[in-house]
Amino acid sequence: MAEGKNSKLATLVGLGVAGAGISHFVKPQLFESITKPAFPRDTQKHIYTNGSIETAIGLGLLLPKTRKLAAVGTVGYLAYLAGNAVRNR
């Protein structure tokens, strides 16, 4: 039973992350103010790059076969974001 709950949670999180990723393309202006501090140069490109990464991670979380890889990708993505935020302070 616990596995079923984990699977449902992973599916919901995956859909949310994929939806957030897709929204980078639909309404990129929503992400300008939060992206610019970490990526002050060519911010628009990074909005789309981040959207692509988030969409891929979200889709990866949807399938049990790719869930672990998506989780590892999430850690790498968060390190990438944090590194850029610190570097561009």
HTML snippet that shows the backbone in 3Dmol.js (N, CA, C, O; Angstrom):
<script src="https://3Dmol.org/build/3Dmol-min.js"></script>
<div id="view" style="width:600px;height:400px;position:relative"></div>
<script>
const pdb = `
ATOM      1  N   MET A   1       0.817  -1.192   0.000  1.00  0.00           N
ATOM      2  CA  MET A   1       0.000   0.000   0.000  1.00  0.00           C
ATOM      3  C   MET A   1       0.863   1.259   0.000  1.00  0.00           C
ATOM      4  O   MET A   1       0.548   2.224  -0.695  1.00  0.00           O
ATOM      5  N   ALA A   2       1.943   1.255   0.770  1.00  0.00           N
ATOM      6  CA  ALA A   2       2.809   2.431   0.824  1.00  0.00           C
ATOM      7  C   ALA A   2       3.397   2.734  -0.551  1.00  0.00           C
ATOM      8  O   ALA A   2       3.556   3.897  -0.924  1.00  0.00           O
ATOM      9  N   GLU A   3       3.717   1.680  -1.303  1.00  0.00           N
ATOM     10  CA  GLU A   3       4.278   1.883  -2.638  1.00  0.00           C
ATOM     11  C   GLU A   3       3.278   2.587  -3.551  1.00  0.00           C
ATOM     12  O   GLU A   3       3.663   3.443  -4.348  1.00  0.00           O
ATOM     13  N   GLY A   4       2.017   2.239  -3.443  1.00  0.00           N
ATOM     14  CA  GLY A   4       0.982   2.890  -4.236  1.00  0.00           C
ATOM     15  C   GLY A   4       0.880   4.369  -3.921  1.00  0.00           C
ATOM     16  O   GLY A   4       0.703   5.189  -4.822  1.00  0.00           O
ATOM     17  N   LYS A   5       0.990   4.717  -2.639  1.00  0.00           N
ATOM     18  CA  LYS A   5       0.953   6.125  -2.238  1.00  0.00           C
ATOM     19  C   LYS A   5       2.165   6.865  -2.772  1.00  0.00           C
ATOM     20  O   LYS A   5       2.051   7.993  -3.252  1.00  0.00           O
ATOM     21  N   ASN A   6       3.335   6.224  -2.686  1.00  0.00           N
ATOM     22  CA  ASN A   6       4.554   6.843  -3.212  1.00  0.00           C
ATOM     23  C   ASN A   6       4.449   7.064  -4.709  1.00  0.00           C
ATOM     24  O   ASN A   6       4.885   8.093  -5.226  1.00  0.00           O
ATOM     25  N   SER A   7       3.869   6.096  -5.403  1.00  0.00           N
ATOM     26  CA  SER A   7       3.713   6.194  -6.843  1.00  0.00           C
ATOM     27  C   SER A   7       2.763   7.331  -7.210  1.00  0.00           C
ATOM     28  O   SER A   7       3.017   8.080  -8.153  1.00  0.00           O
ATOM     29  N   LYS A   8       1.675   7.455  -6.465  1.00  0.00           N
ATOM     30  CA  LYS A   8       0.729   8.545  -6.720  1.00  0.00           C
ATOM     31  C   LYS A   8       1.375   9.892  -6.446  1.00  0.00           C
ATOM     32  O   LYS A   8       1.192  10.841  -7.207  1.00  0.00           O
ATOM     33  N   LEU A   9       2.132   9.974  -5.357  1.00  0.00           N
ATOM     34  CA  LEU A   9       2.817  11.220  -5.022  1.00  0.00           C
ATOM     35  C   LEU A   9       3.837  11.577  -6.106  1.00  0.00           C
ATOM     36  O   LEU A   9       3.915  12.727  -6.537  1.00  0.00           O
ATOM     37  N   ALA A  10       4.611  10.592  -6.539  1.00  0.00           N
ATOM     38  CA  ALA A  10       5.604  10.827  -7.590  1.00  0.00           C
ATOM     39  C   ALA A  10       4.920  11.281  -8.874  1.00  0.00           C
ATOM     40  O   ALA A  10       5.441  12.146  -9.579  1.00  0.00           O
ATOM     41  N   THR A  11       3.772  10.713  -9.182  1.00  0.00           N
ATOM     42  CA  THR A  11       3.016  11.107 -10.372  1.00  0.00           C
ATOM     43  C   THR A  11       2.546  12.550 -10.250  1.00  0.00           C
ATOM     44  O   THR A  11       2.669  13.328 -11.195  1.00  0.00           O
ATOM     45  N   LEU A  12       2.012  12.905  -9.094  1.00  0.00           N
ATOM     46  CA  LEU A  12       1.556  14.286  -8.887  1.00  0.00           C
ATOM     47  C   LEU A  12       2.713  15.278  -8.960  1.00  0.00           C
ATOM     48  O   LEU A  12       2.594  16.339  -9.573  1.00  0.00           O
ATOM     49  N   VAL A  13       3.825  14.927  -8.335  1.00  0.00           N
ATOM     50  CA  VAL A  13       5.000  15.800  -8.384  1.00  0.00           C
ATOM     51  C   VAL A  13       5.498  15.904  -9.823  1.00  0.00           C
ATOM     52  O   VAL A  13       5.828  16.993 -10.292  1.00  0.00           O
ATOM     53  N   GLY A  14       5.553  14.782 -10.517  1.00  0.00           N
ATOM     54  CA  GLY A  14       5.996  14.780 -11.909  1.00  0.00           C
ATOM     55  C   GLY A  14       5.130  15.669 -12.785  1.00  0.00           C
ATOM     56  O   GLY A  14       5.642  16.440 -13.597  1.00  0.00           O
ATOM     57  N   LEU A  15       3.820  15.560 -12.618  1.00  0.00           N
ATOM     58  CA  LEU A  15       2.913  16.412 -13.393  1.00  0.00           C
ATOM     59  C   LEU A  15       3.116  17.884 -13.051  1.00  0.00           C
ATOM     60  O   LEU A  15       3.089  18.740 -13.936  1.00  0.00           O
ATOM     61  N   GLY A  16       3.317  18.177 -11.776  1.00  0.00           N
ATOM     62  CA  GLY A  16       3.540  19.560 -11.360  1.00  0.00           C
ATOM     63  C   GLY A  16       4.823  20.135 -11.927  1.00  0.00           C
ATOM     64  O   GLY A  16       4.840  21.258 -12.431  1.00  0.00           O
ATOM     65  N   VAL A  17       5.906  19.359 -11.844  1.00  0.00           N
ATOM     66  CA  VAL A  17       7.199  19.829 -12.354  1.00  0.00           C
ATOM     67  C   VAL A  17       7.150  19.974 -13.878  1.00  0.00           C
ATOM     68  O   VAL A  17       7.649  20.958 -14.423  1.00  0.00           O
ATOM     69  N   ALA A  18       6.553  19.001 -14.562  1.00  0.00           N
ATOM     70  CA  ALA A  18       6.426  19.090 -16.019  1.00  0.00           C
ATOM     71  C   ALA A  18       5.564  20.296 -16.400  1.00  0.00           C
ATOM     72  O   ALA A  18       5.873  21.009 -17.354  1.00  0.00           O
ATOM     73  N   GLY A  19       4.490  20.518 -15.653  1.00  0.00           N
ATOM     74  CA  GLY A  19       3.632  21.677 -15.919  1.00  0.00           C
ATOM     75  C   GLY A  19       4.370  22.984 -15.721  1.00  0.00           C
ATOM     76  O   GLY A  19       4.215  23.917 -16.509  1.00  0.00           O
ATOM     77  N   ALA A  20       5.176  23.055 -14.665  1.00  0.00           N
ATOM     78  CA  ALA A  20       5.980  24.260 -14.438  1.00  0.00           C
ATOM     79  C   ALA A  20       6.983  24.451 -15.576  1.00  0.00           C
ATOM     80  O   ALA A  20       7.215  25.572 -16.029  1.00  0.00           O
ATOM     81  N   GLY A  21       7.568  23.355 -16.028  1.00  0.00           N
ATOM     82  CA  GLY A  21       8.517  23.439 -17.141  1.00  0.00           C
ATOM     83  C   GLY A  21       7.865  23.953 -18.406  1.00  0.00           C
ATOM     84  O   GLY A  21       8.413  24.820 -19.086  1.00  0.00           O
ATOM     85  N   ILE A  22       6.700  23.422 -18.723  1.00  0.00           N
ATOM     86  CA  ILE A  22       5.976  23.846 -19.921  1.00  0.00           C
ATOM     87  C   ILE A  22       5.563  25.306 -19.819  1.00  0.00           C
ATOM     88  O   ILE A  22       5.552  26.029 -20.816  1.00  0.00           O
ATOM     89  N   SER A  23       5.225  25.734 -18.609  1.00  0.00           N
ATOM     90  CA  SER A  23       4.796  27.131 -18.450  1.00  0.00           C
ATOM     91  C   SER A  23       5.928  28.118 -18.739  1.00  0.00           C
ATOM     92  O   SER A  23       5.665  29.289 -19.011  1.00  0.00           O
ATOM     93  N   HIS A  24       7.175  27.668 -18.685  1.00  0.00           N
ATOM     94  CA  HIS A  24       8.301  28.532 -19.072  1.00  0.00           C
ATOM     95  C   HIS A  24       8.177  28.944 -20.546  1.00  0.00           C
ATOM     96  O   HIS A  24       8.620  30.026 -20.931  1.00  0.00           O
ATOM     97  N   PHE A  25       7.585  28.097 -21.348  1.00  0.00           N
ATOM     98  CA  PHE A  25       7.418  28.377 -22.773  1.00  0.00           C
ATOM     99  C   PHE A  25       6.129  29.143 -23.059  1.00  0.00           C
ATOM    100  O   PHE A  25       6.072  29.958 -23.979  1.00  0.00           O
ATOM    101  N   VAL A  26       5.098  28.872 -22.263  1.00  0.00           N
ATOM    102  CA  VAL A  26       3.797  29.508 -22.466  1.00  0.00           C
ATOM    103  C   VAL A  26       3.806  30.951 -21.961  1.00  0.00           C
ATOM    104  O   VAL A  26       3.300  31.848 -22.634  1.00  0.00           O
ATOM    105  N   LYS A  27       4.375  31.172 -20.792  1.00  0.00           N
ATOM    106  CA  LYS A  27       4.422  32.502 -20.168  1.00  0.00           C
ATOM    107  C   LYS A  27       5.824  32.775 -19.632  1.00  0.00           C
ATOM    108  O   LYS A  27       6.007  32.852 -18.417  1.00  0.00           O
ATOM    109  N   PRO A  28       6.810  32.922 -20.503  1.00  0.00           N
ATOM    110  CA  PRO A  28       8.187  33.106 -20.029  1.00  0.00           C
ATOM    111  C   PRO A  28       8.370  34.341 -19.152  1.00  0.00           C
ATOM    112  O   PRO A  28       9.267  34.368 -18.309  1.00  0.00           O
ATOM    113  N   GLN A  29       7.537  35.362 -19.337  1.00  0.00           N
ATOM    114  CA  GLN A  29       7.673  36.583 -18.556  1.00  0.00           C
ATOM    115  C   GLN A  29       7.445  36.318 -17.058  1.00  0.00           C
ATOM    116  O   GLN A  29       7.948  37.066 -16.220  1.00  0.00           O
ATOM    117  N   LEU A  30       6.702  35.277 -16.719  1.00  0.00           N
ATOM    118  CA  LEU A  30       6.490  34.940 -15.311  1.00  0.00           C
ATOM    119  C   LEU A  30       7.789  34.542 -14.612  1.00  0.00           C
ATOM    120  O   LEU A  30       7.895  34.652 -13.390  1.00  0.00           O
ATOM    121  N   PHE A  31       8.766  34.086 -15.372  1.00  0.00           N
ATOM    122  CA  PHE A  31      10.002  33.571 -14.805  1.00  0.00           C
ATOM    123  C   PHE A  31      11.171  34.553 -14.900  1.00  0.00           C
ATOM    124  O   PHE A  31      12.262  34.276 -14.401  1.00  0.00           O
ATOM    125  N   GLU A  32      10.944  35.680 -15.529  1.00  0.00           N
ATOM    126  CA  GLU A  32      12.002  36.681 -15.733  1.00  0.00           C
ATOM    127  C   GLU A  32      12.616  37.130 -14.395  1.00  0.00           C
ATOM    128  O   GLU A  32      13.837  37.112 -14.239  1.00  0.00           O
ATOM    129  N   SER A  33      11.786  37.525 -13.449  1.00  0.00           N
ATOM    130  CA  SER A  33      12.304  38.098 -12.197  1.00  0.00           C
ATOM    131  C   SER A  33      13.031  37.071 -11.329  1.00  0.00           C
ATOM    132  O   SER A  33      13.933  37.438 -10.576  1.00  0.00           O
ATOM    133  N   ILE A  34      12.660  35.805 -11.418  1.00  0.00           N
ATOM    134  CA  ILE A  34      13.353  34.803 -10.602  1.00  0.00           C
ATOM    135  C   ILE A  34      14.555  34.195 -11.329  1.00  0.00           C
ATOM    136  O   ILE A  34      15.424  33.597 -10.695  1.00  0.00           O
ATOM    137  N   THR A  35      14.607  34.344 -12.639  1.00  0.00           N
ATOM    138  CA  THR A  35      15.719  33.785 -13.416  1.00  0.00           C
ATOM    139  C   THR A  35      16.859  34.784 -13.553  1.00  0.00           C
ATOM    140  O   THR A  35      18.027  34.395 -13.534  1.00  0.00           O
ATOM    141  N   LYS A  36      16.538  36.049 -13.690  1.00  0.00           N
ATOM    142  CA  LYS A  36      17.549  37.081 -13.948  1.00  0.00           C
ATOM    143  C   LYS A  36      18.665  37.144 -12.898  1.00  0.00           C
ATOM    144  O   LYS A  36      19.826  37.297 -13.278  1.00  0.00           O
ATOM    145  N   PRO A  37      18.370  37.034 -11.593  1.00  0.00           N
ATOM    146  CA  PRO A  37      19.476  37.087 -10.622  1.00  0.00           C
ATOM    147  C   PRO A  37      20.507  35.966 -10.804  1.00  0.00           C
ATOM    148  O   PRO A  37      21.705  36.198 -10.644  1.00  0.00           O
ATOM    149  N   ALA A  38      20.056  34.777 -11.131  1.00  0.00           N
ATOM    150  CA  ALA A  38      20.976  33.645 -11.304  1.00  0.00           C
ATOM    151  C   ALA A  38      21.598  33.621 -12.691  1.00  0.00           C
ATOM    152  O   ALA A  38      22.700  33.105 -12.879  1.00  0.00           O
ATOM    153  N   PHE A  39      20.877  34.190 -13.673  1.00  0.00           N
ATOM    154  CA  PHE A  39      21.335  34.173 -15.062  1.00  0.00           C
ATOM    155  C   PHE A  39      21.154  35.570 -15.665  1.00  0.00           C
ATOM    156  O   PHE A  39      20.266  35.784 -16.490  1.00  0.00           O
ATOM    157  N   PRO A  40      21.997  36.515 -15.250  1.00  0.00           N
ATOM    158  CA  PRO A  40      21.805  37.902 -15.703  1.00  0.00           C
ATOM    159  C   PRO A  40      22.084  38.117 -17.196  1.00  0.00           C
ATOM    160  O   PRO A  40      21.552  39.051 -17.796  1.00  0.00           O
ATOM    161  N   ARG A  41      22.897  37.278 -17.780  1.00  0.00           N
ATOM    162  CA  ARG A  41      23.183  37.387 -19.219  1.00  0.00           C
ATOM    163  C   ARG A  41      22.344  36.364 -19.972  1.00  0.00           C
ATOM    164  O   ARG A  41      22.269  35.198 -19.585  1.00  0.00           O
ATOM    165  N   ASP A  42      21.730  36.808 -21.027  1.00  0.00           N
ATOM    166  CA  ASP A  42      20.902  35.946 -21.874  1.00  0.00           C
ATOM    167  C   ASP A  42      19.828  35.218 -21.058  1.00  0.00           C
ATOM    168  O   ASP A  42      19.641  34.007 -21.176  1.00  0.00           O
ATOM    169  N   THR A  43      19.142  35.988 -20.241  1.00  0.00           N
ATOM    170  CA  THR A  43      18.128  35.454 -19.338  1.00  0.00           C
ATOM    171  C   THR A  43      17.062  34.660 -20.082  1.00  0.00           C
ATOM    172  O   THR A  43      16.650  33.596 -19.620  1.00  0.00           O
ATOM    173  N   GLN A  44      16.620  35.156 -21.209  1.00  0.00           N
ATOM    174  CA  GLN A  44      15.556  34.486 -21.976  1.00  0.00           C
ATOM    175  C   GLN A  44      15.978  33.064 -22.359  1.00  0.00           C
ATOM    176  O   GLN A  44      15.185  32.128 -22.257  1.00  0.00           O
ATOM    177  N   LYS A  45      17.218  32.909 -22.795  1.00  0.00           N
ATOM    178  CA  LYS A  45      17.717  31.582 -23.152  1.00  0.00           C
ATOM    179  C   LYS A  45      17.653  30.645 -21.950  1.00  0.00           C
ATOM    180  O   LYS A  45      17.286  29.477 -22.079  1.00  0.00           O
ATOM    181  N   HIS A  46      18.011  31.165 -20.791  1.00  0.00           N
ATOM    182  CA  HIS A  46      18.021  30.334 -19.588  1.00  0.00           C
ATOM    183  C   HIS A  46      16.608  30.011 -19.106  1.00  0.00           C
ATOM    184  O   HIS A  46      16.380  28.955 -18.515  1.00  0.00           O
ATOM    185  N   ILE A  47      15.670  30.906 -19.354  1.00  0.00           N
ATOM    186  CA  ILE A  47      14.271  30.591 -19.024  1.00  0.00           C
ATOM    187  C   ILE A  47      13.831  29.361 -19.809  1.00  0.00           C
ATOM    188  O   ILE A  47      13.203  28.458 -19.257  1.00  0.00           O
ATOM    189  N   TYR A  48      14.159  29.328 -21.088  1.00  0.00           N
ATOM    190  CA  TYR A  48      13.781  28.186 -21.922  1.00  0.00           C
ATOM    191  C   TYR A  48      14.592  26.934 -21.562  1.00  0.00           C
ATOM    192  O   TYR A  48      14.063  25.823 -21.589  1.00  0.00           O
ATOM    193  N   THR A  49      15.861  27.113 -21.230  1.00  0.00           N
ATOM    194  CA  THR A  49      16.682  25.974 -20.821  1.00  0.00           C
ATOM    195  C   THR A  49      16.128  25.366 -19.541  1.00  0.00           C
ATOM    196  O   THR A  49      15.983  24.148 -19.439  1.00  0.00           O
ATOM    197  N   ASN A  50      15.820  26.214 -18.565  1.00  0.00           N
ATOM    198  CA  ASN A  50      15.265  25.723 -17.304  1.00  0.00           C
ATOM    199  C   ASN A  50      13.915  25.047 -17.535  1.00  0.00           C
ATOM    200  O   ASN A  50      13.618  24.023 -16.920  1.00  0.00           O
ATOM    201  N   GLY A  51      13.108  25.612 -18.412  1.00  0.00           N
ATOM    202  CA  GLY A  51      11.825  24.991 -18.736  1.00  0.00           C
ATOM    203  C   GLY A  51      11.997  23.612 -19.346  1.00  0.00           C
ATOM    204  O   GLY A  51      11.248  22.686 -19.033  1.00  0.00           O
ATOM    205  N   SER A  52      12.985  23.480 -20.215  1.00  0.00           N
ATOM    206  CA  SER A  52      13.263  22.177 -20.831  1.00  0.00           C
ATOM    207  C   SER A  52      13.703  21.157 -19.788  1.00  0.00           C
ATOM    208  O   SER A  52      13.238  20.017 -19.785  1.00  0.00           O
ATOM    209  N   ILE A  53      14.591  21.572 -18.914  1.00  0.00           N
ATOM    210  CA  ILE A  53      15.086  20.663 -17.876  1.00  0.00           C
ATOM    211  C   ILE A  53      13.949  20.249 -16.941  1.00  0.00           C
ATOM    212  O   ILE A  53      13.808  19.073 -16.605  1.00  0.00           O
ATOM    213  N   GLU A  54      13.142  21.225 -16.527  1.00  0.00           N
ATOM    214  CA  GLU A  54      12.034  20.911 -15.620  1.00  0.00           C
ATOM    215  C   GLU A  54      11.002  19.999 -16.280  1.00  0.00           C
ATOM    216  O   GLU A  54      10.459  19.101 -15.635  1.00  0.00           O
ATOM    217  N   THR A  55      10.737  20.226 -17.547  1.00  0.00           N
ATOM    218  CA  THR A  55       9.802  19.353 -18.267  1.00  0.00           C
ATOM    219  C   THR A  55      10.347  17.928 -18.324  1.00  0.00           C
ATOM    220  O   THR A  55       9.609  16.973 -18.081  1.00  0.00           O
ATOM    221  N   ALA A  56      11.624  17.780 -18.642  1.00  0.00           N
ATOM    222  CA  ALA A  56      12.237  16.449 -18.721  1.00  0.00           C
ATOM    223  C   ALA A  56      12.229  15.757 -17.359  1.00  0.00           C
ATOM    224  O   ALA A  56      11.916  14.569 -17.271  1.00  0.00           O
ATOM    225  N   ILE A  57      12.566  16.479 -16.316  1.00  0.00           N
ATOM    226  CA  ILE A  57      12.554  15.885 -14.972  1.00  0.00           C
ATOM    227  C   ILE A  57      11.140  15.462 -14.602  1.00  0.00           C
ATOM    228  O   ILE A  57      10.927  14.357 -14.103  1.00  0.00           O
ATOM    229  N   GLY A  58      10.182  16.336 -14.846  1.00  0.00           N
ATOM    230  CA  GLY A  58       8.790  16.010 -14.526  1.00  0.00           C
ATOM    231  C   GLY A  58       8.304  14.775 -15.248  1.00  0.00           C
ATOM    232  O   GLY A  58       7.667  13.907 -14.651  1.00  0.00           O
ATOM    233  N   LEU A  59       8.604  14.693 -16.541  1.00  0.00           N
ATOM    234  CA  LEU A  59       8.203  13.513 -17.311  1.00  0.00           C
ATOM    235  C   LEU A  59       8.915  12.266 -16.803  1.00  0.00           C
ATOM    236  O   LEU A  59       8.332  11.182 -16.761  1.00  0.00           O
ATOM    237  N   GLY A  60      10.167  12.425 -16.420  1.00  0.00           N
ATOM    238  CA  GLY A  60      10.926  11.297 -15.876  1.00  0.00           C
ATOM    239  C   GLY A  60      10.341  10.774 -14.575  1.00  0.00           C
ATOM    240  O   GLY A  60      10.392   9.575 -14.302  1.00  0.00           O
ATOM    241  N   LEU A  61       9.786  11.671 -13.774  1.00  0.00           N
ATOM    242  CA  LEU A  61       9.184  11.250 -12.510  1.00  0.00           C
ATOM    243  C   LEU A  61       7.879  10.473 -12.699  1.00  0.00           C
ATOM    244  O   LEU A  61       7.442   9.756 -11.798  1.00  0.00           O
ATOM    245  N   LEU A  62       7.270  10.615 -13.852  1.00  0.00           N
ATOM    246  CA  LEU A  62       5.986   9.954 -14.094  1.00  0.00           C
ATOM    247  C   LEU A  62       6.098   8.438 -14.226  1.00  0.00           C
ATOM    248  O   LEU A  62       5.173   7.714 -13.857  1.00  0.00           O
ATOM    249  N   LEU A  63       7.200   7.964 -14.740  1.00  0.00           N
ATOM    250  CA  LEU A  63       7.350   6.522 -14.990  1.00  0.00           C
ATOM    251  C   LEU A  63       8.269   5.886 -13.950  1.00  0.00           C
ATOM    252  O   LEU A  63       9.362   6.392 -13.695  1.00  0.00           O
ATOM    253  N   PRO A  64       7.835   4.792 -13.357  1.00  0.00           N
ATOM    254  CA  PRO A  64       8.682   4.122 -12.365  1.00  0.00           C
ATOM    255  C   PRO A  64      10.075   3.763 -12.896  1.00  0.00           C
ATOM    256  O   PRO A  64      11.050   3.798 -12.144  1.00  0.00           O
ATOM    257  N   LYS A  65      10.174   3.419 -14.179  1.00  0.00           N
ATOM    258  CA  LYS A  65      11.473   3.033 -14.760  1.00  0.00           C
ATOM    259  C   LYS A  65      12.468   4.189 -14.798  1.00  0.00           C
ATOM    260  O   LYS A  65      13.677   3.964 -14.729  1.00  0.00           O
ATOM    261  N   THR A  66      11.981   5.408 -14.906  1.00  0.00           N
ATOM    262  CA  THR A  66      12.881   6.561 -15.040  1.00  0.00           C
ATOM    263  C   THR A  66      12.888   7.452 -13.797  1.00  0.00           C
ATOM    264  O   THR A  66      13.559   8.483 -13.773  1.00  0.00           O
ATOM    265  N   ARG A  67      12.150   7.057 -12.779  1.00  0.00           N
ATOM    266  CA  ARG A  67      11.990   7.891 -11.584  1.00  0.00           C
ATOM    267  C   ARG A  67      13.303   8.135 -10.851  1.00  0.00           C
ATOM    268  O   ARG A  67      13.585   9.261 -10.442  1.00  0.00           O
ATOM    269  N   LYS A  68      14.107   7.090 -10.682  1.00  0.00           N
ATOM    270  CA  LYS A  68      15.390   7.263  -9.970  1.00  0.00           C
ATOM    271  C   LYS A  68      16.327   8.176 -10.748  1.00  0.00           C
ATOM    272  O   LYS A  68      16.993   9.030 -10.163  1.00  0.00           O
ATOM    273  N   LEU A  69      16.379   8.001 -12.053  1.00  0.00           N
ATOM    274  CA  LEU A  69      17.224   8.865 -12.882  1.00  0.00           C
ATOM    275  C   LEU A  69      16.739  10.311 -12.799  1.00  0.00           C
ATOM    276  O   LEU A  69      17.549  11.236 -12.730  1.00  0.00           O
ATOM    277  N   ALA A  70      15.423  10.508 -12.806  1.00  0.00           N
ATOM    278  CA  ALA A  70      14.869  11.860 -12.692  1.00  0.00           C
ATOM    279  C   ALA A  70      15.204  12.471 -11.337  1.00  0.00           C
ATOM    280  O   ALA A  70      15.457  13.672 -11.242  1.00  0.00           O
ATOM    281  N   ALA A  71      15.207  11.655 -10.294  1.00  0.00           N
ATOM    282  CA  ALA A  71      15.560  12.155  -8.959  1.00  0.00           C
ATOM    283  C   ALA A  71      17.020  12.604  -8.931  1.00  0.00           C
ATOM    284  O   ALA A  71      17.340  13.645  -8.358  1.00  0.00           O
ATOM    285  N   VAL A  72      17.895  11.825  -9.543  1.00  0.00           N
ATOM    286  CA  VAL A  72      19.307  12.211  -9.631  1.00  0.00           C
ATOM    287  C   VAL A  72      19.437  13.489 -10.466  1.00  0.00           C
ATOM    288  O   VAL A  72      20.206  14.387 -10.123  1.00  0.00           O
ATOM    289  N   GLY A  73      18.691  13.559 -11.542  1.00  0.00           N
ATOM    290  CA  GLY A  73      18.691  14.765 -12.372  1.00  0.00           C
ATOM    291  C   GLY A  73      18.229  15.987 -11.607  1.00  0.00           C
ATOM    292  O   GLY A  73      18.739  17.087 -11.822  1.00  0.00           O
ATOM    293  N   THR A  74      17.271  15.804 -10.718  1.00  0.00           N
ATOM    294  CA  THR A  74      16.779  16.910  -9.893  1.00  0.00           C
ATOM    295  C   THR A  74      17.886  17.449  -8.999  1.00  0.00           C
ATOM    296  O   THR A  74      18.044  18.663  -8.867  1.00  0.00           O
ATOM    297  N   VAL A  75      18.645  16.560  -8.391  1.00  0.00           N
ATOM    298  CA  VAL A  75      19.751  16.982  -7.529  1.00  0.00           C
ATOM    299  C   VAL A  75      20.779  17.774  -8.355  1.00  0.00           C
ATOM    300  O   VAL A  75      21.253  18.824  -7.922  1.00  0.00           O
ATOM    301  N   GLY A  76      21.111  17.268  -9.526  1.00  0.00           N
ATOM    302  CA  GLY A  76      22.051  17.975 -10.393  1.00  0.00           C
ATOM    303  C   GLY A  76      21.519  19.328 -10.836  1.00  0.00           C
ATOM    304  O   GLY A  76      22.262  20.309 -10.877  1.00  0.00           O
ATOM    305  N   TYR A  77      20.252  19.381 -11.162  1.00  0.00           N
ATOM    306  CA  TYR A  77      19.629  20.638 -11.598  1.00  0.00           C
ATOM    307  C   TYR A  77      19.625  21.664 -10.469  1.00  0.00           C
ATOM    308  O   TYR A  77      19.919  22.837 -10.696  1.00  0.00           O
ATOM    309  N   LEU A  78      19.296  21.230  -9.262  1.00  0.00           N
ATOM    310  CA  LEU A  78      19.311  22.149  -8.121  1.00  0.00           C
ATOM    311  C   LEU A  78      20.719  22.664  -7.836  1.00  0.00           C
ATOM    312  O   LEU A  78      20.892  23.830  -7.482  1.00  0.00           O
ATOM    313  N   ALA A  79      21.722  21.804  -7.987  1.00  0.00           N
ATOM    314  CA  ALA A  79      23.113  22.244  -7.816  1.00  0.00           C
ATOM    315  C   ALA A  79      23.493  23.264  -8.887  1.00  0.00           C
ATOM    316  O   ALA A  79      24.170  24.250  -8.597  1.00  0.00           O
ATOM    317  N   TYR A  80      23.066  23.030 -10.101  1.00  0.00           N
ATOM    318  CA  TYR A  80      23.307  23.954 -11.217  1.00  0.00           C
ATOM    319  C   TYR A  80      22.671  25.321 -10.937  1.00  0.00           C
ATOM    320  O   TYR A  80      23.306  26.356 -11.136  1.00  0.00           O
ATOM    321  N   LEU A  81      21.422  25.320 -10.478  1.00  0.00           N
ATOM    322  CA  LEU A  81      20.744  26.577 -10.164  1.00  0.00           C
ATOM    323  C   LEU A  81      21.423  27.301  -9.004  1.00  0.00           C
ATOM    324  O   LEU A  81      21.671  28.505  -9.078  1.00  0.00           O
ATOM    325  N   ALA A  82      21.720  26.568  -7.938  1.00  0.00           N
ATOM    326  CA  ALA A  82      22.363  27.168  -6.764  1.00  0.00           C
ATOM    327  C   ALA A  82      23.742  27.727  -7.114  1.00  0.00           C
ATOM    328  O   ALA A  82      24.100  28.822  -6.680  1.00  0.00           O
ATOM    329  N   GLY A  83      24.506  26.981  -7.890  1.00  0.00           N
ATOM    330  CA  GLY A  83      25.833  27.452  -8.296  1.00  0.00           C
ATOM    331  C   GLY A  83      25.768  28.747  -9.076  1.00  0.00           C
ATOM    332  O   GLY A  83      26.573  29.650  -8.849  1.00  0.00           O
ATOM    333  N   ASN A  84      24.821  28.848  -9.990  1.00  0.00           N
ATOM    334  CA  ASN A  84      24.672  30.081 -10.762  1.00  0.00           C
ATOM    335  C   ASN A  84      24.181  31.236  -9.895  1.00  0.00           C
ATOM    336  O   ASN A  84      24.614  32.375 -10.074  1.00  0.00           O
ATOM    337  N   ALA A  85      23.294  30.954  -8.971  1.00  0.00           N
ATOM    338  CA  ALA A  85      22.785  31.997  -8.091  1.00  0.00           C
ATOM    339  C   ALA A  85      23.911  32.566  -7.220  1.00  0.00           C
ATOM    340  O   ALA A  85      24.012  33.779  -7.042  1.00  0.00           O
ATOM    341  N   VAL A  86      24.748  31.689  -6.685  1.00  0.00           N
ATOM    342  CA  VAL A  86      25.860  32.129  -5.848  1.00  0.00           C
ATOM    343  C   VAL A  86      26.901  32.873  -6.680  1.00  0.00           C
ATOM    344  O   VAL A  86      27.398  33.919  -6.264  1.00  0.00           O
ATOM    345  N   ARG A  87      27.223  32.349  -7.826  1.00  0.00           N
ATOM    346  CA  ARG A  87      28.238  32.959  -8.700  1.00  0.00           C
ATOM    347  C   ARG A  87      27.830  34.349  -9.180  1.00  0.00           C
ATOM    348  O   ARG A  87      28.689  35.214  -9.352  1.00  0.00           O
ATOM    349  N   ASN A  88      26.555  34.573  -9.396  1.00  0.00           N
ATOM    350  CA  ASN A  88      26.098  35.838  -9.962  1.00  0.00           C
ATOM    351  C   ASN A  88      25.507  36.793  -8.921  1.00  0.00           C
ATOM    352  O   ASN A  88      24.761  37.708  -9.271  1.00  0.00           O
ATOM    353  N   ARG A  89      25.830  36.590  -7.685  1.00  0.00           N
ATOM    354  CA  ARG A  89      25.363  37.505  -6.623  1.00  0.00           C
ATOM    355  C   ARG A  89      25.981  38.851  -6.769  1.00  0.00           C
ATOM    356  O   ARG A  89      25.708  39.746  -5.970  1.00  0.00           O
TER     357      ARG A  89
END
`;
const viewer = $3Dmol.createViewer("view");
viewer.addModel(pdb, "pdb");
viewer.setStyle({}, {cartoon: {color: "spectrum"}});
viewer.zoomTo();
viewer.render();
</script>
